[in-house]
């Protein structure tokens, strides 16, 4: 199954894909224009034959949902109205931290790291989702 992961943010939204065997997630791109978030995602769904979307849900460390999680849920509702594939949620706690760790070893400027961070975070979310799915 082909999944698309979304790390939704107010300013930037990162996208990541997995292989058809559901073993490996990889960053795709970062969308920086808020008005194009949904349109760009729909385009990727069609171009990449996506069968389900995984949206990172930013839970608090105590498993509660704060204002950011509510915003992500609202975004997902809008997306769900415009796509025919299932939209799933997956805990994204520490995905940005994981992404920063992965980018730290690369010789990139701060600006370049920032440009890729959200897509790498989306890949981290998707890889965790895939690992969790296969562990069941």
Order of alpha helices (4+ residues) and beta strands (2+ residues): beta-beta-beta-alpha-beta-alpha-beta-alpha-alpha
